[in-house]
Amino acid sequence: MPRLLQAALNGDRDHPALPRTPGELAAEGHAAVAAGAHVLHVHAYDEDGTETLAPEPCAATLRALRAACPGVPISLTTSAAIEPDPARRMALIGAWTELPDLVTANQGEPGILDLCGLLIDRGVGIEAGLLELSDAHALVASGRADRFVRALVEPLDADPGDAVDHAAAIEDALTHGDVRLPQVHHGDGIASWAVNERAATRGHGIRTGLEDTPVLPDGSPAPGNAALVRAAAALLAR
């Protein structure tokens, strides 16, 4: 079975090709899938161009992507950076009318286990976001790792060497904690490619896209998500 390649299409990165509207996301999603992506991860935006967890913008985004990319699993963010109040976040996500196939749930955020429980009960898969070594320890301590679909190992260190070391430490914590979830790895900026390369050599899946990095492996600017996905697919093929 091919290793999973996930495309993170937007987030809050400043890039001229960053897709925000449902139509833009549909076009970028279609191009990313054609380039080799197996799963799409997105952040919804409201009419003012602001990231949101509100039900209608999330539903509109999902409908557009599913029409453009039939059968491709779609992951939505649940990031506290968008809604930091745990009760408010729970209310917004609990009101979703159209459900994604998956969500990313950063394990270091307040109230995340309750939110994961809500979504699991509604049939949504959970990707456990591990941005810090402490997040991996929290996942192990929760005793709930077997309810999740996969672990996202996502160190955000700017230096490639530091990011690779951080990814290795997170992976070791999962191994020692007997967490056997499939893993997908990425970093931030140019360091993301170093994290991707290490993950590929260890048989893990990888993630790329404009949320993660605005540059290609050689440091040149990426024109869009499809170019990043093609570079990641080539890395996996090696």
C-alpha positions as CSV (number, residue, x, y, z in Angstrom):
1,M,0.0,0.0,0.0
2,P,1.5,3.4,-0.9
3,R,2.5,5.7,1.9
4,L,0.0,8.4,2.6
5,L,0.6,11.8,1.1
6,Q,-1.6,14.6,2.6
7,A,-1.9,18.1,1.2
8,A,-2.6,20.9,3.6
9,L,-3.9,23.5,1.3
10,N,-4.1,26.8,3.2
11,G,-4.0,27.6,6.9
12,D,-3.1,31.2,7.7
13,R,0.1,31.5,5.7
14,D,0.8,34.7,3.7
15,H,1.2,33.5,0.1
16,P,-0.3,34.9,-3.2
17,A,-1.7,31.5,-4.2
18,L,-3.2,30.6,-0.8
19,P,-6.8,29.4,-1.4
20,R,-9.5,30.7,0.9
21,T,-12.9,30.6,-0.8
22,P,-14.7,27.3,-1.5
23,G,-14.1,27.8,-5.2
24,E,-10.4,28.4,-4.7
25,L,-10.1,25.5,-2.4
26,A,-11.9,23.2,-4.9
27,A,-9.5,24.2,-7.7
28,E,-6.4,23.8,-5.5
29,G,-7.7,20.5,-4.1
30,H,-8.3,19.1,-7.5
31,A,-4.8,20.1,-8.6
32,A,-3.2,18.6,-5.5
33,V,-5.0,15.3,-6.0
34,A,-4.0,15.2,-9.6
35,A,-0.4,15.7,-8.4
36,G,-0.6,12.8,-6.0
37,A,-2.3,13.8,-2.8
38,H,-4.4,11.1,-1.1
39,V,-6.0,13.3,1.7
40,L,-6.8,17.0,1.8
41,H,-6.5,19.2,4.9
42,V,-8.1,22.6,4.9
43,H,-9.1,25.6,7.0
44,A,-12.5,27.3,6.2
45,Y,-12.7,31.1,5.8
46,D,-15.7,33.3,6.2
47,E,-16.9,36.0,3.8
48,D,-14.6,38.5,5.4
49,G,-11.6,36.4,4.7
50,T,-11.1,35.2,8.3
51,E,-10.4,31.7,9.4
52,T,-13.5,30.2,11.1
53,L,-15.0,27.1,12.7
54,A,-18.6,28.3,12.0
55,P,-20.9,25.7,10.5
56,E,-21.9,27.3,7.2
57,P,-18.4,28.3,5.9
58,C,-17.2,24.8,6.9
59,A,-20.1,23.2,5.1
60,A,-19.6,25.3,2.0
61,T,-15.9,24.4,1.9
62,L,-16.6,20.7,2.3
63,R,-19.3,20.7,-0.4
64,A,-17.0,22.4,-2.9
65,L,-14.1,20.1,-2.2
66,R,-16.2,17.0,-2.4
67,A,-17.7,18.1,-5.7
68,A,-14.2,18.7,-7.1
69,C,-12.4,15.7,-5.5
70,P,-15.0,12.9,-5.2
71,G,-13.9,10.1,-2.9
72,V,-10.9,11.9,-1.5
73,P,-11.0,12.2,2.4
74,I,-11.2,15.8,3.6
75,S,-9.8,16.9,7.0
76,L,-10.8,20.1,8.7
77,T,-8.8,21.9,11.3
78,T,-10.1,22.4,14.9
79,S,-7.2,24.7,15.9
80,A,-7.5,26.8,19.1
81,A,-5.7,29.5,17.1
82,I,-9.0,30.1,15.4
83,E,-11.2,29.8,18.5
84,P,-9.2,29.8,21.8
85,D,-12.2,29.5,24.1
86,P,-12.8,25.7,24.6
87,A,-16.5,26.1,25.3
88,R,-17.1,28.3,22.2
89,R,-15.1,26.0,20.0
90,M,-17.1,23.0,21.2
91,A,-20.3,24.8,20.5
92,L,-19.2,25.8,17.0
93,I,-18.0,22.3,16.0
94,G,-20.9,20.7,17.7
95,A,-23.2,22.7,15.4
96,W,-21.5,21.5,12.2
97,T,-24.2,20.4,9.7
98,E,-21.8,18.8,7.2
99,L,-19.2,16.6,8.7
100,P,-15.6,16.1,7.4
101,D,-14.1,12.7,7.1
102,L,-11.4,13.7,9.5
103,V,-10.2,16.5,11.7
104,T,-6.8,17.5,13.0
105,A,-6.9,17.8,16.8
106,N,-3.8,19.3,18.5
107,Q,-3.3,17.3,21.6
108,G,-1.7,20.2,23.6
109,E,-4.8,22.4,23.5
110,P,-7.3,22.9,26.4
111,G,-10.4,20.8,26.1
112,I,-9.1,18.7,23.2
113,L,-10.0,15.3,24.5
114,D,-13.7,16.3,25.1
115,L,-13.8,17.7,21.5
116,C,-12.3,14.5,20.2
117,G,-14.9,12.5,22.0
118,L,-17.7,14.6,20.5
119,L,-16.4,14.1,17.0
120,I,-15.7,10.4,17.4
121,D,-19.3,10.0,18.6
122,R,-20.4,11.7,15.4
123,G,-18.3,9.3,13.2
124,V,-15.5,11.7,12.4
125,G,-11.9,10.4,12.3
126,I,-9.3,12.1,14.4
127,E,-5.7,12.9,13.4
128,A,-3.8,13.5,16.6
129,G,-1.7,16.6,16.1
130,L,1.6,16.4,18.0
131,L,3.4,19.7,17.7
132,E,5.5,19.2,20.9
133,L,7.1,16.3,22.7
134,S,4.7,17.0,25.6
135,D,1.8,16.5,23.2
136,A,3.0,13.0,22.5
137,H,3.3,12.3,26.2
138,A,-0.2,13.6,26.7
139,L,-1.6,11.3,24.0
140,V,0.1,8.3,25.6
141,A,-1.2,9.3,29.1
142,S,-4.7,9.7,27.8
143,G,-5.1,6.0,27.1
144,R,-7.3,6.9,24.1
145,A,-4.8,6.7,21.3
146,D,-6.5,3.7,19.8
147,R,-9.6,5.8,19.1
148,F,-7.7,7.9,16.6
149,V,-7.0,7.4,12.9
150,R,-3.4,8.5,12.8
151,A,-0.7,10.6,14.5
152,L,0.5,13.8,12.9
153,V,4.1,14.4,13.9
154,E,4.5,18.1,13.2
155,P,7.5,19.9,14.9
156,L,7.5,23.6,14.0
157,D,11.2,24.3,14.7
158,A,12.6,26.7,12.1
159,D,16.0,24.9,11.9
160,P,15.9,21.7,9.9
161,G,18.2,19.8,12.2
162,D,16.2,20.8,15.3
163,A,13.0,19.9,13.5
164,V,14.3,16.4,12.6
165,D,15.5,15.8,16.2
166,H,12.2,17.0,17.5
167,A,10.3,14.6,15.2
168,A,12.5,11.7,16.2
169,A,11.8,12.5,19.9
170,I,8.1,12.5,19.3
171,E,8.3,9.3,17.4
172,D,10.3,7.7,20.2
173,A,7.7,8.8,22.8
174,L,5.0,7.1,20.8
175,T,7.0,3.9,20.4
176,H,7.8,3.7,24.1
177,G,4.2,4.5,24.9
178,D,3.1,1.6,22.7
179,V,1.1,3.9,20.4
180,R,0.9,2.1,17.1
181,L,-1.1,4.6,15.1
182,P,0.0,5.2,11.5
183,Q,2.1,8.4,11.4
184,V,2.2,11.3,9.0
185,H,5.1,13.8,9.4
186,H,5.7,17.4,8.4
187,G,7.4,20.5,9.7
188,D,7.3,24.2,8.8
189,G,9.0,26.2,6.0
190,I,12.2,24.7,4.6
191,A,12.5,22.5,7.7
192,S,9.4,20.7,6.6
193,W,11.3,19.0,3.8
194,A,14.0,17.6,6.2
195,V,11.2,16.2,8.4
196,N,9.5,14.8,5.3
197,E,12.7,13.1,4.2
198,R,13.3,11.5,7.5
199,A,9.8,10.2,7.7
200,A,9.9,8.8,4.2
201,T,13.1,6.8,5.0
202,R,11.3,5.4,8.0
203,G,8.2,4.3,6.1
204,H,5.8,7.0,7.4
205,G,3.4,9.1,5.5
206,I,4.2,12.8,4.9
207,R,2.3,16.1,4.5
208,T,3.0,19.2,2.5
209,G,1.2,22.2,1.1
210,L,1.0,25.9,1.6
211,E,0.0,25.6,5.2
212,D,3.3,23.9,5.9
213,T,5.8,25.5,3.5
214,P,5.9,28.2,0.9
215,V,9.1,26.8,-0.6
216,L,10.2,23.8,-2.6
217,P,13.0,21.5,-1.4
218,D,15.6,23.6,-3.1
219,G,14.3,26.7,-1.3
220,S,12.7,28.3,-4.4
221,P,9.2,29.7,-4.0
222,A,6.4,27.3,-4.6
223,P,3.8,28.6,-7.1
224,G,1.0,26.6,-5.4
225,N,0.0,23.4,-3.7
226,A,0.3,21.1,-6.7
227,A,4.0,21.9,-7.1
228,L,4.6,21.0,-3.4
229,V,2.7,17.8,-3.7
230,R,4.6,16.8,-6.8
231,A,7.9,17.4,-4.9
232,A,6.6,15.3,-2.0
233,A,5.5,12.5,-4.3
234,A,8.9,12.4,-5.9
235,L,10.5,12.2,-2.4
236,L,8.3,9.2,-1.5
237,A,9.1,7.6,-4.9
238,R,12.8,7.7,-4.1
